[in-house]
Amino acid sequence: MSDHTTAPRSAPTEDRPLIGSRAARYVFAVTRISIGWVFLWAFFDKLLGLGFATPAEAAWINGASPTEGFLTNAVSGPFAGVFNSIAGTFWADPLFMVGLLGIGAALILGVGERIAAATGTLMMILMWVAVLPLETNPFMDDHIVYALVLVGLACVRSSETLGLGRWWGSTALVRRFPALR
């Protein structure tokens, strides 16, 4: 009888990537950067009114609110009153904009991937809740898909490919507080 048993797979180490396939690592990294761009683009479009989703007169630098349009006009359902009440408030606009900038920059650079994934997931879930009930599907939309992808990217440590994740993970700050990875 020949011995065809396979050795148990060892746990990933800091020196060995979590995903074995080089192609898969690059797909996840490009996905991370792409989602980072979605967040960063939303930040710049709302900040400057680049004329895509936000016209120049509705730019934050021109005094308009980056949260008021969505939270006043796009929300529906049982939570509409809650979301309407925070539209354009003194704390919602800067918090939303800092969130877009921070999540986008972290994902593109590959630093703080866990925090970016967690806060990006929270933002996507809140935006999903704001538009309930959905018009075209009982529960699934792009907000949930983005949230799931963000969680998955953090789970596979996509920041270690095409990003500064390995360096970031080796800093004294992150070694002391691993949640910042």
Summary of the structure (lengths in Angstrom):
residues: 181
radius of gyration: 19.7
end to end distance: 47.2
largest distance: 78.4
contacts: 522
relative contact order: 0.15
helix: 65%
strand: 0%
